[in-house]
Amino acid sequence: MKRFVTDLRGISAVTMFLFGLLLLGQGLFGTTEEDLAKTGGIALNLWTGAALLVVGLVFAVAAARSTRGSRQQ
């Protein structure tokens, strides 16, 4: 766990995942008709939050695989 936190991919994963959760929540519960009108009918916070969650998970897997490989050597 310590190597995961000190690895840049681990820090990026946690940061992106948390921002993704915030944006996803805002997109699900805080989007108004005015917001949708500004973005052409697209729930931008929702889609951006979902994308950040996916990127955060990819970074977390990459960091976990990297730390696991260094322990085996």
C-alpha positions in Angstrom: 0.0 0.0 0.0 2.9 2.4 0.8 4.3 2.1 -2.7 0.9 2.7 -4.2 0.6 6.0 -2.4 4.1 7.2 -3.3 3.7 6.2 -7.0 2.5 9.1 -9.1 -0.1 6.8 -10.8 -1.6 6.0 -7.4 -1.9 9.6 -6.4 -3.4 10.5 -9.8 -5.8 7.5 -9.6 -7.2 8.7 -6.2 -7.4 12.3 -7.3 -9.2 11.5 -10.6 -11.5 9.0 -8.9 -12.6 11.6 -6.3 -13.1 14.3 -8.8 -15.0 11.8 -10.9 -17.3 11.0 -8.0 -17.9 14.7 -7.3 -18.8 15.4 -10.9 -20.9 12.3 -11.3 -22.9 13.3 -8.2 -23.3 16.8 -9.5 -24.4 15.5 -12.9 -26.9 13.1 -11.4 -28.4 15.4 -8.7 -27.5 18.9 -9.5 -28.1 19.4 -13.3 -30.7 21.9 -14.1 -32.6 22.7 -17.3 -30.5 25.9 -17.6 -27.3 23.8 -17.4 -28.5 21.5 -20.1 -29.4 24.5 -22.3 -25.9 25.8 -22.0 -24.4 22.6 -23.1 -26.7 21.7 -25.9 -28.7 19.1 -23.9 -25.7 17.1 -22.8 -25.2 16.4 -19.1 -21.6 17.4 -19.2 -20.8 16.9 -15.5 -22.3 13.4 -15.7 -20.2 12.3 -18.7 -17.0 14.0 -17.5 -17.4 12.4 -14.0 -17.9 8.9 -15.6 -14.8 9.4 -17.8 -12.7 10.5 -14.8 -13.9 7.4 -12.8 -12.8 5.1 -15.7 -9.4 6.9 -16.0 -8.9 6.8 -12.2 -9.6 3.0 -12.2 -7.2 2.5 -15.1 -4.5 4.4 -13.2 -5.2 2.4 -10.1 -4.8 -0.9 -11.9 -1.6 0.3 -13.5 -0.2 1.4 -10.1 -1.2 -1.8 -8.5 0.4 -3.9 -11.2 3.6 -1.8 -11.0 3.9 -2.2 -7.3 3.1 -6.0 -7.4 5.8 -6.5 -10.1 8.4 -4.7 -8.0 7.7 -6.8 -4.9 8.3 -10.1 -6.8 11.8 -9.1 -7.8 
